[in-house]
Amino acid sequence: YYKEQPAAGLVMLKFNNYYYGWFGGMNMELGKTRANDFLHADLIKDSMNKNYSMVNFGAASNLGGVQKFKESFGAKEYNYNIYFIGNPIAELMLKFIIKFY
């Protein structure tokens, strides 16, 4: 928060010994506060203190600015498959996103 306004948010899922980026966002009007940077830096620091093997920032395909932001923390591109079991709506949404982005 900055002056009682949400500046940025980050939702991470913990799995075994790593974090997986589920959702993140920031208030563009408060971008100069660098709140998003601080959240990611704090996440990395927490991960290191817990001796986690990695932090998965989540997808950034076809989002050059997002990819550049993640690379500024030392992130490397890693391709992997995502499977949705028993959720046909989520599967259709993912196929749509991949097709058009």
C-alpha positions in Angstrom: 0.0 0.0 0.0 1.0 3.6 -0.6 -1.1 6.3 1.1 -3.9 3.8 1.7 -4.0 2.7 -1.9 -3.0 -0.8 -3.0 0.2 -0.4 -5.0 1.0 -4.1 -5.9 0.0 -7.6 -5.1 1.5 -11.0 -5.5 -0.1 -14.4 -5.0 2.3 -17.3 -4.8 1.6 -21.0 -4.3 4.1 -23.0 -2.3 4.8 -26.5 -3.5 7.4 -28.6 -1.7 10.5 -26.4 -1.6 9.6 -23.7 -4.1 7.2 -20.9 -4.9 5.0 -20.8 -8.0 3.7 -17.5 -9.3 -0.1 -17.7 -9.6 -1.1 -14.0 -10.0 0.5 -10.6 -9.6 -0.5 -7.1 -10.5 0.3 -3.5 -9.8 -1.4 -0.1 -9.8 0.2 1.6 -12.8 -0.4 5.0 -11.2 1.8 4.0 -8.3 4.5 2.3 -10.4 7.1 4.8 -9.3 6.8 3.4 -5.7 8.5 0.2 -7.1 6.2 -1.8 -4.8 6.1 -4.7 -7.3 9.9 -4.8 -7.3 10.0 -4.9 -3.5 7.4 -7.7 -3.4 9.5 -9.8 -5.7 12.8 -9.0 -4.0 11.2 -9.9 -0.6 9.9 -13.2 -2.1 13.4 -14.1 -3.3 14.9 -13.2 0.0 12.3 -15.3 1.9 12.9 -18.2 -0.5 16.7 -18.0 0.1 16.2 -17.9 3.8 14.2 -21.1 3.7 16.7 -22.8 1.3 14.1 -23.3 -1.4 15.3 -24.6 -4.7 13.7 -22.0 -6.8 11.0 -19.3 -7.4 8.9 -19.8 -10.4 7.7 -16.3 -11.5 5.1 -17.8 -13.8 4.5 -17.3 -17.5 5.6 -14.2 -19.4 5.3 -15.5 -23.0 4.6 -12.8 -25.5 4.8 -10.2 -22.8 8.1 -8.5 -23.4 7.9 -6.0 -20.6 6.9 -8.7 -18.1 9.7 -11.0 -19.3 12.2 -8.2 -19.0 11.0 -7.4 -15.5 11.4 -11.0 -14.4 14.9 -11.3 -16.1 16.0 -8.2 -14.0 15.9 -10.5 -11.0 18.0 -13.2 -12.8 15.0 -15.3 -14.0 15.7 -17.6 -16.9 13.2 -18.9 -19.4 12.1 -22.5 -18.7 9.6 -24.3 -20.9 7.3 -26.9 -19.3 3.8 -28.4 -19.9 0.8 -27.5 -17.8 -2.0 -30.1 -17.4 -5.5 -29.5 -16.2 -7.2 -32.7 -15.0 -10.9 -32.7 -14.6 -11.4 -29.0 -15.4 -12.5 -28.5 -19.0 -13.2 -24.8 -18.5 -9.6 -24.1 -17.4 -8.3 -26.2 -20.3 -10.4 -24.3 -22.9 -9.2 -21.0 -21.4 -5.6 -22.0 -21.6 -6.0 -23.2 -25.2 -7.5 -19.8 -26.1 -4.7 -17.9 -24.4 -2.0 -19.9 -26.1 -3.7 -19.6 -29.5 -4.2 -15.8 -29.5 -1.1 -14.7 -27.5 
